[in-house]
Amino acid sequence: MFAFAYPWIFALLPVPWLVRYFLPARESTGVAVRVPFGERLTAVMQNQAPVTAAVRQSRQLLLPALIWGLVLCGLARPQWIEPPVVKEEPTRDLLLLVDLSSSMDEKDFVNPAGKAITRLEAVKEVLGDFLVRRKGDRVGLVVFGSAPYLQAPFSTDLSLVRNLLDECQVGMAGPQTAFGDAIGLGVNLFQESKVPAKTMIALTDGNDTKSQVPPVEAARIAAQRDIRIHTVAMGDPTTAGEDKLDAETLKEVARVAHGSYFFAGDRKQLEQIYQELDQIETREVKTISHRPRRDLYYYFLLAALFLSLLEKVLAVWRARSETSLKQETAEVRVNPASGQLEVVS
């Protein structure tokens, strides 16, 4: 679309005419000989019809007026506005904490085909579908076992996060569970985040056996930094020993960090949990629209320069033509039969 950035410039269009009207050119008072048939005589000498002063003046002002209009067009900054470019900026950073301890290798989940799968495989399937619906969010992935590790930094490339999740294997971070340290690592990752909404979703099937910072204390630090934590417990709650499910701690972590606690006993419950989380943590996107503008002023200025040069060339040519005409020897006489002026070479 073509447009002018400063259309008010065209208010200056009548300025030369106003200057000419209120500040007219100085009249010459030199001595001259007045000839009653001077215009007719000039026309005969030039072998053309008489030209009135008004017509001659309008011709002389045509090019300057056109040049002035082109200069004003250039000053008004003509632009070609391109179609809008829309950019979406995320308003939420979502960090997933996934437990990779040895207990995640238990095959107590069933896939849609009826085949028994491990807890981690169920998490990959359900969490992968959850990631697809988070388009517009920045998502990061932290895995933890005996220690937490950053598997995927915050990114809007959800397919990359999903691929890195699929590459996770049970035990790759150690056999134990360092849930509190995983929250602490997540808090540190959020330090560079500038978005208004910050959320962690922690998924674990065991109690904390390795952390240097207790999970509840790490959750308090997260809450102080406006980070919400949702906890998802999965597995058999009747399990004893190091692999037992510490539901009370997970509930307290969610309460302290202003999140929600969920329990997934099977794959169907796990799917329902992530559907509910998808509704709680609604996707919000900040849309920025920008229309690129391409300046075209130089075309108008180049046209004005060309016409100005053309005017000078025409003036020189006209002056030379008049000079050569004056140098020609010719005699003007009156035809006795018709009474008209004639030029005799």
Disulfide bonds with the S-S distance in Angstrom:
none
